[in-house]
Amino acid sequence: MHLTAPDAIPALVTQHTEELAFTWQRRQRAWSAPNHRAAHLHEIDGQLDAHLDGLHIAGREALAPAMQRFKRWGTDEEAFAAAAVIGLCAPDETDRAELDSLLVANPRSIRGAAAALFWIGEARALPLLQRWWTSDQPALWRASFPACLPNPGVRRQHLIDDALQRPDTAMQARALRAIGEWRITERAERLPAFANGEDPLLREEAIYALRLLGYGERLPHCPSPSLFDRPSRRRWLGAFALTAPVDSVHAAFDLLVSHSCEREALWLAIYRGDAWALSRLDAAVDGKLATLAAFGIEQLTGLDLERDRLWQRPDPNPALPLSKRSSVEEAEHAESAPTLPESKVQLEDQGLLEPHVERLRAALRNTARPAAEPHPQGESLPMRLHAAVKATLQGEAGALHQVREPLFKLG
């Protein structure tokens, strides 16, 4: 269908809005995807910047499609697009109030709104930041809090005191996390009471903060497997792996496996990064999480499956070992094998190479293997986050914020 000039502009603006939301969602997922690296992030951020530029030029024409999509779907990526457009277009009070009400009605979407404040630039974000922080709605407090922390005009100690006094558990959890990630040592004395409290989320965030401030050896506690459906689980595991005593890490690995959290157990080993961790990854390289285990081995040793030819094409019919299948059995298996939908948690492994187990183990045991070389596309994004955890432990305040910052910002 050919669009006439009057129809083309609204259609183009709608497309920019849709693709802005989708591209931000890709960026969020990339941080947990081992195959995504710095080059991928640069490409994604360039696309986000281009869509924001287009919507900025469109002005108020972008409001209707952005708000309509947020009303319809109520997701964090649509909240990102809607909040970005509101911030860019300087709308009137009615538009801002409508965004507020949608965020309050969809509290799970606030992560997107919070992220939008970083992309549109400090000057444009300031009216929304102030509006949300001084509102009476907990969802809006949570949306503004992350952008308050790096603002040079904010005294973080006072911000933490204010946040901890507000009657909202999720807001308090964010404040406890910030004490550790921003190394607000003046408020470290607030953490033990929460670390010994009854609320599981507040307890985990307080312990996480204490670890980042250097108290990990006194905290042999492993995050509860019952909380491992939360996005926070990898943060908690990374800090635990770097700071807990050796025996506690080993016990946590066994605990996770016993609770059918094998994937998180392997991430614990990857984050720990020692000889014991390498042995756990070696043992898993011929199991159901072979690609993740092989990725971990690459991170710990400097081996590269592609460069060193340690990979193979995945077997689409693994029910019977290839060495024991006849050609007839192979054909029958191909016809009868059901196509199972891939679970969401396995999507993060997409793009990882299937290891050739014998070759990989032979290379792993080769004491003469060459020294590690940096990957041409940069460090894996999950490992960049883990490096930021290490930097925080070494005294760098805000490293976990800085690593996630947009590569481009509207001026």
C-alpha positions in Angstrom: 0.0 0.0 0.0 1.4 3.4 -1.0 0.9 6.1 1.6 0.2 9.7 0.5 2.3 12.5 2.0 -0.3 13.4 4.8 -0.5 9.7 5.8 3.2 9.0 5.6 4.4 11.2 8.5 2.1 9.8 11.2 2.9 6.2 10.0 6.6 7.0 10.2 6.3 8.5 13.7 4.3 5.4 14.8 7.1 3.2 13.4 9.7 5.1 15.3 7.7 4.7 18.5 7.3 0.9 18.0 11.0 0.4 17.1 12.2 2.6 20.0 10.3 0.3 22.5 11.5 -2.9 20.7 15.1 -1.7 20.5 15.3 -0.8 24.2 13.9 -4.2 25.0 16.7 -5.7 23.0 19.2 -3.7 25.0 17.8 -4.9 28.3 18.0 -8.6 27.2 21.5 -8.1 25.8 22.9 -7.6 29.3 22.1 -11.2 30.3 23.1 -12.7 26.9 26.6 -14.1 26.9 27.0 -13.8 23.2 26.4 -10.0 23.2 29.5 -7.9 23.3 30.5 -4.2 23.1 30.0 -4.0 19.3 26.4 -5.2 19.7 25.7 -2.6 22.4 27.2 0.1 20.2 24.9 -0.9 17.4 21.8 -1.1 19.6 22.5 2.3 21.2 23.0 3.9 17.8 19.6 2.7 16.8 18.0 4.0 20.0 19.6 7.3 19.5 18.3 7.5 15.9 14.7 6.7 17.0 14.9 9.3 19.8 16.1 11.9 17.3 13.2 11.1 15.0 10.7 11.4 17.8 12.3 14.6 19.0 11.9 16.1 15.6 8.3 14.9 15.4 7.4 16.7 18.6 3.9 16.4 19.8 3.0 14.2 16.8 4.8 11.4 18.7 2.6 11.7 21.8 -0.5 9.8 20.6 1.2 6.7 19.3 3.5 6.4 22.3 0.7 6.8 24.8 -1.7 4.5 22.9 0.8 1.7 22.9 1.6 2.1 26.6 -2.2 2.0 27.4 -2.6 -1.1 25.3 0.4 -3.2 26.5 1.5 -1.7 29.8 5.0 -3.1 29.5 8.3 -1.6 30.5 9.5 -1.1 26.9 6.4 0.8 26.1 6.8 2.8 29.3 10.3 3.7 28.1 9.0 5.0 24.8 6.1 6.9 26.4 8.3 8.5 29.1 11.0 9.4 26.5 8.4 11.1 24.3 6.8 13.0 27.2 10.3 14.2 28.2 11.3 15.2 24.7 8.1 17.0 23.7 7.6 19.2 26.8 3.8 18.5 26.9 1.3 20.1 29.1 0.1 19.0 32.5 -2.6 16.8 31.1 -0.1 14.7 29.2 2.2 14.3 32.2 -0.7 13.4 34.5 -1.8 10.7 32.0 1.7 9.2 32.0 1.7 9.2 35.8 -1.6 7.4 36.0 -0.4 4.8 33.5 2.8 4.1 35.5 0.8 3.8 38.7 -1.6 1.4 37.1 1.3 -0.7 35.6 4.0 -0.6 38.4 6.0 -3.4 36.8 6.7 -1.0 33.9 8.6 1.6 35.9 12.0 0.2 35.0 11.4 1.5 31.4 10.3 4.9 32.6 13.4 5.2 34.9 15.7 4.3 32.0 14.1 6.9 29.7 15.3 9.6 32.1 18.9 8.7 31.3 18.4 8.8 27.5 16.8 12.2 27.1 19.4 14.2 28.9 19.5 15.7 32.4 17.8 19.0 31.5 14.8 17.3 29.9 14.6 14.6 32.5 14.6 17.1 35.5 10.9 18.1 35.4 9.8 14.4 35.4 12.4 13.5 38.0 11.3 16.2 40.4 7.6 15.6 39.7 7.8 11.8 40.4 10.0 12.1 43.5 7.7 14.6 45.2 4.5 12.7 44.3 2.6 10.6 46.7 2.8 7.5 44.5 5.4 4.7 45.4 5.6 3.6 41.7 6.7 7.1 40.7 9.2 7.3 43.5 10.8 4.1 42.2 10.9 5.5 38.6 12.8 8.6 39.7 15.2 7.2 42.2 17.8 5.8 39.8 18.1 9.1 38.0 18.5 11.0 41.3 21.6 9.0 42.4 24.1 10.3 39.7 22.7 13.8 39.7 25.4 16.2 41.0 22.8 18.3 42.8 21.6 15.5 45.0 23.2 14.7 48.4 23.1 10.9 48.3 23.1 10.4 52.0 20.0 12.5 52.4 18.3 10.8 49.5 19.0 7.4 51.1 17.5 8.6 54.4 14.4 9.9 52.6 14.0 6.7 50.6 14.3 4.4 53.6 11.6 6.3 55.5 9.1 6.0 52.7 6.4 3.3 53.3 7.2 1.1 50.3 9.3 -2.0 50.5 10.4 -1.9 46.9 11.6 1.7 47.4 13.5 0.7 50.5 15.1 -2.2 48.6 16.4 0.2 45.9 17.9 2.4 48.6 19.7 -0.4 50.3 21.1 -1.5 47.0 22.3 2.0 46.3 24.2 2.1 49.6 26.5 -0.6 48.2 26.6 0.2 44.5 27.4 3.9 45.2 29.5 3.1 48.2 27.6 5.4 50.5 29.7 4.3 53.6 28.1 7.0 55.8 24.9 4.9 55.7 26.4 1.5 56.1 25.2 1.4 59.7 21.7 1.1 58.4 22.3 -2.2 56.6 22.7 -4.8 59.5 19.1 -4.2 60.8 17.7 -5.0 57.3 20.1 -7.9 56.8 18.7 -9.5 59.9 15.1 -8.6 59.2 12.1 -10.7 58.2 11.4 -9.3 54.7 13.3 -11.5 52.2 13.8 -8.8 49.5 15.1 -6.2 52.0 17.3 -8.9 53.6 18.9 -9.8 50.2 19.5 -6.2 49.1 21.1 -5.3 52.5 23.4 -8.3 52.4 24.3 -7.5 48.7 25.2 -3.9 49.8 27.3 -5.2 52.7 29.2 -7.4 50.4 30.0 -4.6 48.0 31.2 -2.6 51.0 33.7 -5.3 51.9 31.9 -7.3 54.6 31.5 -10.5 52.5 33.7 -12.8 54.6 31.3 -12.2 57.5 28.3 -13.2 55.4 28.4 -16.8 54.3 24.7 -16.6 53.4 23.7 -17.6 49.8 20.7 -15.9 48.2 17.6 -18.1 48.7 16.7 -20.2 45.7 13.1 -19.2 46.3 14.0 -15.7 45.1 15.7 -16.9 41.9 12.9 -15.8 39.7 13.9 -12.2 40.3 16.0 -10.2 37.8 18.2 -9.4 40.9 19.5 -13.0 41.1 22.6 -12.5 39.0 23.7 -9.4 40.9 23.3 -11.3 44.2 25.2 -14.3 42.8 28.0 -12.2 41.4 28.7 -10.4 44.7 28.4 -13.6 46.7 30.8 -15.4 44.4 33.5 -12.7 44.8 33.2 -12.2 48.5 32.0 -15.4 50.3 34.4 -17.9 51.8 35.4 -20.8 49.6 33.4 -23.4 51.6 30.3 -21.2 51.4 30.5 -20.9 47.6 30.9 -24.7 47.2 27.9 -25.3 49.5 25.9 -22.7 47.6 26.7 -24.5 44.3 25.4 -27.8 45.6 22.3 -26.1 47.1 21.4 -24.5 43.8 21.8 -27.8 41.9 19.6 -29.6 44.5 16.9 -26.9 43.9 17.1 -27.5 40.1 18.8 -24.2 39.6 21.7 -25.7 37.6 21.9 -22.6 35.3 22.5 -20.3 38.3 25.0 -22.8 39.7 27.0 -22.5 36.6 26.8 -18.7 36.7 28.1 -18.9 40.3 31.1 -20.9 39.1 31.7 -18.4 36.2 31.6 -15.5 38.6 33.9 -17.2 41.1 36.5 -17.8 38.3 38.9 -20.1 40.2 40.3 -23.6 39.7 37.3 -25.2 41.5 34.9 -23.2 39.2 36.8 -24.4 36.1 36.3 -28.0 37.3 32.6 -27.5 37.7 32.3 -26.1 34.2 34.4 -28.9 32.8 32.0 -31.4 34.4 29.0 -29.7 32.8 30.4 -29.3 29.3 28.7 -32.5 28.1 25.4 -31.9 29.9 22.2 -30.0 29.0 23.9 -26.6 29.7 26.9 -27.4 27.5 26.9 -24.1 25.7 26.9 -22.0 28.9 29.5 -24.2 30.5 31.7 -23.8 27.4 31.2 -20.0 27.5 32.3 -20.1 31.1 35.5 -22.0 30.2 36.3 -19.4 27.5 36.0 -16.6 30.1 38.2 -18.4 32.6 40.9 -19.7 30.3 41.1 -17.4 27.3 40.2 -20.3 24.9 38.0 -19.3 22.0 35.7 -22.0 20.6 35.5 -20.4 17.2 39.2 -19.3 16.9 40.5 -22.6 18.3 38.0 -24.8 16.4 36.6 -26.3 19.5 32.9 -26.2 18.4 30.6 -28.4 16.4 27.2 -28.1 14.8 24.5 -28.9 17.3 22.8 -32.3 17.0 19.1 -31.7 16.3 18.2 -35.2 17.4 19.9 -36.0 20.6 17.7 -38.8 21.9 20.0 -41.5 20.5 23.8 -41.0 20.3 24.9 -40.4 16.7 27.4 -43.2 16.9 24.6 -45.7 17.6 22.1 -44.6 14.9 21.5 -46.3 11.6 20.4 -44.2 8.7 16.9 -45.6 9.1 16.8 -44.7 12.7 18.2 -41.2 11.9 15.3 -40.6 9.4 12.7 -42.0 11.8 14.0 -39.9 14.7 13.9 -36.7 12.5 10.3 -37.3 11.6 9.1 -38.2 15.2 11.0 -35.7 17.3 8.6 -33.1 18.6 9.4 -29.4 18.2 9.4 -28.0 21.8 9.1 -24.3 22.5 12.3 -23.0 23.9 11.9 -21.7 27.5 12.5 -18.1 28.1 15.5 -18.7 30.3 17.3 -20.6 27.5 17.0 -17.7 25.1 20.0 -16.1 26.7 22.1 -18.9 25.3 21.2 -18.2 21.7 24.3 -17.5 19.6 26.6 -19.5 21.8 28.6 -22.3 20.0 28.0 -25.9 20.8 31.3 -27.3 22.2 33.2 -30.2 20.7 33.6 -31.9 24.1 36.7 -34.0 23.3 38.6 -31.2 21.6 37.6 -28.7 24.3 38.7 -30.9 27.1 42.0 -31.7 25.3 42.7 -28.0 24.9 41.7 -27.4 28.6 44.4 -29.9 29.7 47.0 -28.5 27.4 49.4 -26.7 29.7 51.1 -25.1 26.7 48.0 -23.2 25.4 48.7 -19.6 24.4 47.8 -16.6 26.6 44.3 -15.2 26.4 43.6 -12.6 23.7 40.8 -10.0 23.9 37.7 -10.8 21.8 37.6 -8.6 18.7 34.1 -7.4 19.6 34.9 -6.7 23.2 34.0 -8.2 26.5 30.8 -10.2 26.9 28.1 -7.9 28.4 27.3 -10.1 31.4 31.0 -10.2 32.2 31.2 -6.4 31.8 28.6 -6.2 34.5 30.6 -8.6 36.6 33.7 -6.5 36.1 31.8 -3.5 37.4 31.0 -5.5 40.5 34.7 -6.0 41.0 35.4 -2.3 40.4 32.8 -1.5 43.1 34.5 -3.8 45.5 37.7 -2.0 44.8 36.2 1.3 45.8 34.7 2.7 42.6 31.3 4.3 43.4 28.7 4.0 40.7 30.6 1.6 38.5 27.4 -0.5 38.0 25.5 2.6 36.9 28.3 3.8 34.6 28.6 0.5 32.7 24.9 0.6 31.8 24.8 4.3 30.8 23.7 5.1 27.2 26.6 5.4 24.8 24.7 8.3 23.2 22.5 11.0 24.8 20.4 13.7 23.3 22.0 17.0 23.8 
